[in-house]
Amino acid sequence: MPPKRNIDLQKVVQTAVVLADEHGFENVTLASVAEQLGIRIPSLYNHVSGLPGLRYQMTLWGVRQLTEQLRRAAVGKSSDEAIFSLAHAYRACAHAHPGLYMATLRAPQPDEPELVAEAEQIIEVLLAVLQPYGFNSDDKLHMIRAFRSVLHGFVGLEIAGGFGLSLDCDESFRQLVALFIQGLHVRHTST
């Protein structure tokens, strides 16, 4: 009898995450994960409900990583400093897991309570950071959408190789975030 492998959901997801970062989220298959773990595909069904279940667990893992990074980035900071810190944490998280990045972008569905809870935690962090700017509830949510769009636009292009000039991308990112922050101040004084 072959030795029993110590495989659990965490090990399955971690293996899938590594594969996603190397080959892309859509290229992760049950076969590729099973091969990496040295098991047969049916054994994966002890941990995930097929490929959709694996992808859900991968997405959940990615969103949890983002939540944790954003939470850490916001601790002890406020206002402009917090916005800069969150922006850098978002970018770093996307670069650390480029294969999972796109999977973390979609809004969770009501039948995905774990993803909904993580998304709510991210929103809470962002709402707290925006508090000093004095926006009303709806405007805070509009600003969160704008911030996310700004970050995704830059990071998405960067990960896809969209910046071919020899100009410093870090400086471009810093200037982009500074422009967003300037816009927050302008918007705040005009309301």
N, C-alpha and C positions, 0 to 999 in steps of 0.2 A: 504494500500500500504506500503511495507517495506521501511525503510529509504534508500536513495540513498548512496551507498558507494563511498568514495572519492578515486577512483583507477585510476592511470595513468600508462604510460609505465614505469616510474621510479620505482613505487611501485611493478609492476609485475616483473621487472628484479631483484630488490632487494630481493624479495621473492624467486625467482628462484635461485639466488646466494646463499642464506642461505641454501636452499635445496641441492644444488650441493655440498656445503662444508660439509654438514652433511652426504649425501648419495651418492655422486658422480655425475658428470656431466651427464653421460648417464642414470642415474636413475631419472632425473627430467622429469616429464611428465606434460602435460597440466592439467591433473586431479589433480596431487599433488599440483600444483601452485594454481589452482582454489579452491581446498579444503582449503589451507592455507589462501587464501584471503576471503573465505566465499562467493564465487560466483560460478556460473555455468560455465562450460567450454566454451560455445559459447560467453560469455562475454569477454573472453580473446582475441577473434578475433577482438575486437575493438582496441587492442593495438599491437598485433603481428600476423604475418601471419603463424599461426599454430606452430607446434613444431620446424620446421626448422627456422622460424622467431624468436622464443624464443631463440633458441640456438645461433643464430647469435647475437642477442642483448646481451646475456650473455657473449659471446666471446668478443664482442666489449667493454662491460663494463670492463672485465678483462684486456684487452689490454690497455684501457685508464688508469686503475689503475696502471699498470706496467709503462706506459709512464710517468705518473705523479711522481711516486716514483723514477724512474731513473733520471728524470729531476731535482728533488729536491736534489737527492744524488750528482749530478755533480756540483751544484751551488757552486762557490767559491773554487773549488778544481781543481787540474790539475795533470796530469801525474799519478804516482803510487798511490798517495792518492785518486785520482778520481776513479781509477780502483778498489781499495779496497772498496770505498764507493758504487760504482755501484754494485759490487758483493754482498755486504751485503743487499742492497736495493732489489735486485733481489730475493735473498733467503728469505728475510722477506715477500715480496709480495707473493711468492709461498706458504709460510707457512700460511699466513693470509687467503689464498683462495685455499686450496689444491684441492677442487672440480673443480675449474675453471682452475687451472694451466695447465693441459694438453691441454685444448682447446685454450690456448693462444700461443701454440707453432707453429702451422701450418702457412705457409706463406699465406697471403691474396691473393685472386684471383682478376683479373682485374675488375670483376663485383661487387666487394665489396669496393667501394670507401672510405667509412669511415674507414675500417680496413687498407686499403692501406695508407691512410693519417696518421694513428696512427703509423704504421710500419715505415713510412718515418721519423716521429719525433724521434722514438727510434734510428734509424740509424744516424740521425743528431747529437743526443747527443753522441753516441758512436764515430762517426767520429771526433767530436770536442775533445773528451777526448784523442783520439789516435794521434791527431795532433802533440804534442811535441815529439813523437817517430820518426818522420821523414819518415814514410812509404809513398809510392806512393799510388794512389787511389785504385788500385786493391789489393795491399797488406793490406791496411786498411780494406777492405771488408773481406779478408781472416782472418785477426786477429779478426774481429767481429764474424765471424763464429766460430773460435776457442774458443773465450771467451764464447760465448753462449753455445757451446758444453761442455766446462769444467763446467760451472755453472749448466747446465741441468743435466749432468751426476751425479754430487754430489747431487743436490737438488732432482732429481727424485729418486735416491736410498734412500735418507733420508726420503722423504715422504712415500715411499713404505715400510719403515721399514727395509731397507737393511743393516743398520749398527747395528749389534747386540753386538759388543764388548763394554765394559764399558769405552772405551777411549773417551775423550772429542771431540765431533763432531765440536764444534766451533773452536777448535785448528786445527783439521784436515782441516776444510774449510779455515782457515787463511793460513795454509801452502800450500794448493792447489793454492790459489790465488797468494801467494808469488811466487810460482814456475811459474805460468803463467806470472807474471810480469817479473820475471828473464828471461823467454824465450823471452819476448818482447824486453828486452835490448840486449840480445844475437843476436836476429834476426836483430835488428836495426844496430848493429855494424858490422854485416856480410854483409849488403847490400850496 
